[in-house]
Structures are given as structure tokens and as C-alpha cells.
Amino acid sequence: MAHIIIVGNEKGGAGKSTVSMHVATALSRMGLRVGALDLDLRQKTMARYLENRLAFCLREGFDLPTPEYRELPSVSDEDLGEGENMYDRRLSLAVSGLEETCDFILIDCPGSHTRLSQVAHSLADTLITPMNDSFIDFDLLARVDPETNKIQGPSVYSEMVWNARQLRASAGLKPIDWVVLRNRLGAQNMHNKKKIGDAMQELSKRIGFRVSPGFSERVIFRELFPRGLTLLDLKEIGVKNALNISNVAARQEVRDLMKTLDLPGVDINF
């Protein structure tokens, strides 16, 4: 069966689609068969990213490794069983269709709590949660005492992941490997950055996730989206100054992330 990777966080602007695109493309570049779903049915940033990529390849004559994207299939009311949720059926059909041909299925979730996102989390073999390095984003994981910065307990998103873990356990499935990315890190070693780091390490032990550095705040990520490119494509397409110091460092961040994920059967070779 395909290994399912969920990229989720109930807050927008955390870099989910950027992480999704780079992970999916990295796997595709390793010769692995990768399927992709975008559960943000309104904004569809991941879907747009892949659409831009296919348009760029067609326009410029490149054949870049690209995940296989699929829309959720339509389902009529007549196709539903008694008490069955339409979104559950649409997601199930999409995943089962990709499992026939894919080694990995990456699902990009919306930055809000939806039925689709909730169900998708219960499918996760690996869960990646990008989080901006601030206590605003940290609040989705845990409640913190404002005076002492001590963790008081899990918050809404952690509770949803806990419920997903319980569903998997009751179905006899293996536990979710949960990786939280400290994304958009600043270059300076500020006091607030250290406090968040300490809080993340404490919380990781209490509720069971691994902490990984994500991507630093770089203009290059915003520049790549309109052409559907990733940092792994720059050398191949011959972008001017593709290997400047900043881009080399960003490429290493992608490599470090893939190593941290430790996905089954993946040999980091880029």
C-alpha cells in the first residue's frame, strides 16, 4: 500500500503548500511514484502550484519530475450508503485510486478545521505540521501560561491529532509518525526563538512528535510558485544565479527535511 503523507495545520500561512510541493517533488525526483491531493477545495494552492508546473514544462519544453495530481471525484447522493458522509466517500475514492499506482500519496490539508482534514489525518502514516516560529502558531498545539511560559495542556490541533491516533489504533493501524516543522525561521538567535524551541521540545515529549527545522524565510520560495518550480529544479532549468549562497542553503534545508522524515524506502540522492 502507498505510504500516506499528510501536511496539516489548522492555521493558514504556515507554509503547508510550499512544504507539500517540495516533499512531493523530492520524492518524484528519486524515481518514486507520487500522488497528490489538495483538500483546500476553495483556495487550492497546491493544485495551482502543480498546474503552474505543468504549464511551465509545456511552455519551456522541460520534462520535470512531477507528482500525479488528482481532484476529488464527484459523488451523487444516490451513491452514498445510509449515514455515509459525501466528503468521506470522495476522499476514500481518491486515495484508493492513487494507491493502485503510487508509492506515496501526499495530501495537503486546508488551514482550517474541516471534515476532509479531520478524516485525512486519520489516514496519515506520516504527519507533517509546518508551524511559524511564534507563540501565535504554537497556541494551536498547546496552551501556555502567559507569565511562566509553562505548558498547561494540549490545544485544538493536538487534540484532533490525538483523535486521529485513537481511530488508527482502534483499526489496528500503525501509529502516526508526527513531525512538527519550525518553519520560516529567522536568521538571528533571538530570545523568543529560544523560548519557542524550549517549549517545542517539552511538548514533543508530552504528546509525541518529532521536531525538525523547516525552511527559513526566503524570497525564492515566493518567486518559484508562478512557474510551479521548486529549489530542486533550479540547476536543471538553468536559472541565472541558481546556485547563489541563499539558494544552496535553502536546497540543503530541503535535503535535511527529507532526511528527518525518514520515509520508508527513500534514499536521499539529491
C-alpha positions as CSV (number, residue, x, y, z in Angstrom):
1,M,0.0,0.0,0.0
2,A,1.1,3.6,-0.6
3,H,2.6,5.5,2.3
4,I,0.3,8.4,3.1
5,I,1.9,11.8,4.0
6,I,-0.4,14.4,5.4
7,V,0.7,18.0,5.6
8,G,-1.6,19.7,8.1
9,N,-2.1,22.6,10.4
10,E,-5.3,24.5,11.3
11,K,-3.7,27.9,10.6
12,G,-3.1,29.5,7.3
13,G,0.2,31.0,6.2
14,A,2.4,28.3,7.8
15,G,3.9,27.2,4.5
16,K,2.0,23.9,4.1
17,S,1.7,24.1,0.3
18,T,5.4,25.0,-0.1
19,V,6.4,22.1,2.1
20,S,4.0,19.8,0.3
21,M,5.3,20.7,-3.1
22,H,9.0,20.3,-2.2
23,V,8.4,16.9,-0.4
24,A,6.3,15.6,-3.3
25,T,8.8,16.8,-5.9
26,A,11.8,15.5,-4.0
27,L,10.2,12.0,-3.9
28,S,9.3,12.2,-7.6
29,R,12.9,13.1,-8.4
30,M,14.1,10.0,-6.7
31,G,12.1,7.9,-9.2
32,L,9.2,7.2,-6.8
33,R,5.6,7.3,-7.9
34,V,3.9,10.1,-6.0
35,G,0.2,11.1,-6.0
36,A,-1.1,14.4,-4.7
37,L,-4.4,15.7,-3.3
38,D,-5.4,19.2,-2.3
39,L,-8.2,19.3,0.3
40,D,-8.5,23.0,0.4
41,L,-11.4,22.9,-2.1
42,R,-11.6,26.7,-2.3
43,Q,-8.1,28.1,-2.4
44,K,-6.3,25.0,-3.9
45,T,-2.8,26.4,-3.6
46,M,-1.1,23.0,-4.0
47,A,-3.3,22.3,-7.1
48,R,-2.4,25.7,-8.6
49,Y,1.3,25.1,-7.9
50,L,1.2,21.8,-9.9
51,E,-0.9,23.4,-12.6
52,N,1.8,26.1,-12.9
53,R,4.4,23.4,-13.1
54,L,2.8,21.6,-16.0
55,A,2.2,24.9,-17.8
56,F,5.9,25.8,-17.4
57,C,7.1,22.4,-18.7
58,L,4.8,22.7,-21.7
59,R,5.8,26.2,-22.5
60,E,9.6,25.8,-22.0
61,G,10.0,22.2,-23.2
62,F,11.1,20.6,-19.9
63,D,10.2,17.2,-18.6
64,L,10.5,17.8,-14.8
65,P,9.6,15.0,-12.4
66,T,6.1,15.9,-11.2
67,P,3.6,14.2,-8.8
68,E,0.3,12.9,-10.2
69,Y,-2.4,15.3,-9.0
70,R,-6.0,14.3,-8.8
71,E,-9.2,16.2,-8.0
72,L,-11.6,14.6,-5.5
73,P,-14.1,12.7,-7.6
74,S,-17.7,13.8,-7.7
75,V,-20.2,11.6,-5.8
76,S,-24.0,11.8,-6.1
77,D,-26.4,11.3,-3.2
78,E,-27.6,8.1,-4.7
79,D,-24.1,6.6,-4.4
80,L,-23.9,7.1,-0.7
81,G,-24.8,4.4,1.9
82,E,-27.1,5.2,4.7
83,G,-25.5,7.7,7.1
84,E,-22.4,8.0,4.9
85,N,-20.7,11.4,4.5
86,M,-20.2,12.6,1.0
87,Y,-16.7,14.0,1.7
88,D,-15.6,10.8,3.3
89,R,-16.6,8.9,0.2
90,R,-14.9,11.4,-2.1
91,L,-11.6,11.2,-0.2
92,S,-11.8,7.4,0.0
93,L,-12.2,7.1,-3.7
94,A,-9.4,9.5,-4.5
95,V,-6.9,7.7,-2.1
96,S,-7.9,4.2,-3.3
97,G,-7.5,5.3,-6.9
98,L,-3.9,6.6,-6.3
99,E,-2.9,3.6,-4.2
100,E,-3.1,1.4,-7.3
101,T,-0.2,3.2,-8.9
102,C,1.7,5.2,-6.3
103,D,4.4,4.6,-3.7
104,F,3.5,7.7,-1.8
105,I,0.3,9.8,-1.6
106,L,0.8,13.4,-0.3
107,I,-2.3,15.2,0.9
108,D,-2.2,19.0,1.5
109,C,-4.8,20.0,4.1
110,P,-6.5,23.4,4.4
111,G,-5.6,25.9,7.1
112,S,-8.8,25.4,9.0
113,H,-10.8,22.6,10.7
114,T,-12.9,20.7,8.1
115,R,-14.4,17.3,7.8
116,L,-12.0,16.4,5.0
117,S,-9.0,17.4,7.0
118,Q,-10.1,15.5,10.1
119,V,-10.6,12.3,8.1
120,A,-7.3,12.8,6.2
121,H,-5.4,13.0,9.5
122,S,-6.6,9.5,10.4
123,L,-5.1,8.2,7.2
124,A,-1.6,9.6,7.9
125,D,1.4,7.3,8.1
126,T,3.5,10.4,8.3
127,L,2.0,13.8,9.5
128,I,4.0,16.9,8.7
129,T,2.9,20.1,10.6
130,P,4.6,23.3,9.5
131,M,4.5,26.0,12.1
132,N,5.6,29.6,12.0
133,D,8.1,30.2,14.8
134,S,5.8,32.2,17.1
135,F,3.6,31.6,20.1
136,I,0.6,32.5,17.9
137,D,1.1,29.3,15.9
138,F,2.2,27.4,19.0
139,D,-1.2,28.1,20.5
140,L,-2.7,25.5,18.1
141,L,-0.5,22.8,19.7
142,A,-0.7,23.8,23.4
143,R,-2.0,26.3,25.9
144,V,0.8,28.2,27.6
145,D,0.8,30.2,30.8
146,P,1.5,33.8,29.8
147,E,3.6,34.5,32.9
148,T,5.7,31.4,33.2
149,N,5.6,30.1,29.6
150,K,4.8,26.7,31.1
151,I,2.6,24.3,29.1
152,Q,-0.8,23.9,30.6
153,G,-2.1,21.3,28.2
154,P,-2.8,20.4,24.5
155,S,-4.8,22.7,22.3
156,V,-7.3,22.2,19.5
157,Y,-5.0,20.8,16.8
158,S,-3.1,18.5,19.1
159,E,-6.5,17.1,20.3
160,M,-7.5,16.5,16.7
161,V,-4.3,14.5,16.0
162,W,-4.9,12.6,19.3
163,N,-8.3,11.6,18.0
164,A,-6.8,10.5,14.7
165,R,-4.3,8.4,16.5
166,Q,-7.1,6.8,18.5
167,L,-9.0,5.9,15.3
168,R,-5.9,4.3,13.8
169,A,-5.2,2.3,16.9
170,S,-8.8,1.0,17.1
171,A,-8.5,0.0,13.4
172,G,-5.2,-1.9,14.1
173,L,-3.1,0.5,12.0
174,K,0.4,1.6,12.8
175,P,0.9,4.8,14.8
176,I,1.2,8.2,13.1
177,D,4.8,9.5,12.8
178,W,4.2,13.1,13.6
179,V,6.9,15.7,12.6
180,V,6.4,19.4,13.5
181,L,8.5,21.8,11.4
182,R,9.7,25.1,12.9
183,N,9.1,26.9,9.6
184,R,10.2,30.4,8.4
185,L,12.9,30.6,11.0
186,G,14.7,33.9,11.3
187,A,18.5,34.1,10.9
188,Q,19.1,35.7,14.3
189,N,19.1,33.6,17.5
190,M,16.6,35.8,19.3
191,H,15.3,35.2,22.9
192,N,11.8,34.5,21.6
193,K,13.2,31.9,19.2
194,K,14.9,30.1,22.1
195,K,11.7,30.1,24.2
196,I,9.7,28.6,21.4
197,G,12.4,26.0,20.9
198,D,12.3,25.0,24.6
199,A,8.5,24.8,24.6
200,M,8.5,22.7,21.5
201,Q,11.0,20.2,23.0
202,E,8.9,19.9,26.2
203,L,5.7,19.5,24.3
204,S,7.1,16.9,21.9
205,K,7.9,14.6,24.8
206,R,4.4,15.0,26.3
207,I,2.3,14.5,23.2
208,G,4.6,12.5,21.0
209,F,6.0,14.3,17.9
210,R,9.4,14.9,16.5
211,V,10.8,18.4,15.9
212,S,12.5,19.4,12.7
213,P,13.8,22.7,11.3
214,G,11.8,23.7,8.3
215,F,12.5,26.4,5.7
216,S,13.9,29.8,6.5
217,E,12.1,32.9,5.4
218,R,13.4,33.4,1.8
219,V,12.1,35.3,-1.2
220,I,13.0,32.5,-3.5
221,F,10.0,30.4,-2.3
222,R,7.5,33.1,-3.3
223,E,9.3,33.6,-6.7
224,L,9.1,29.9,-7.6
225,F,5.3,29.5,-7.3
226,P,4.1,31.2,-10.5
227,R,6.2,28.8,-12.6
228,G,5.5,25.8,-10.4
229,L,9.1,25.2,-9.6
230,T,11.0,24.0,-6.5
231,L,14.5,24.6,-5.4
232,L,15.4,21.1,-6.7
233,D,14.7,22.3,-10.3
234,L,16.9,25.4,-10.5
235,K,20.0,23.7,-11.7
236,E,18.2,21.6,-14.3
237,I,16.4,24.6,-15.9
238,G,19.5,26.8,-15.9
239,V,18.2,29.7,-13.8
240,K,20.6,32.5,-13.7
241,N,22.4,32.6,-10.3
242,A,20.5,29.4,-9.3
243,L,23.3,28.3,-7.0
244,N,23.9,31.5,-5.1
245,I,24.6,31.1,-1.4
246,S,21.0,31.6,-0.3
247,N,19.6,29.1,-2.7
248,V,22.3,26.5,-1.9
249,A,21.4,26.9,1.8
250,A,17.7,26.5,1.0
251,R,18.3,23.4,-1.0
252,Q,20.2,21.9,2.0
253,E,17.1,22.7,4.1
254,V,15.0,20.5,1.8
255,R,17.6,17.8,2.0
256,D,17.7,18.0,5.8
257,L,13.9,17.8,5.9
258,M,13.8,14.7,3.8
259,K,16.4,13.0,6.0
260,T,14.4,13.9,9.1
261,L,11.2,12.5,7.7
262,D,13.0,9.1,7.3
263,L,10.3,7.8,4.9
264,P,10.4,4.1,4.0
265,G,12.4,3.1,1.0
266,V,13.7,6.6,0.4
267,D,17.4,7.1,-0.4
268,I,18.3,10.8,-0.3
269,N,20.2,11.3,-3.5
270,F,19.8,15.0,-4.5
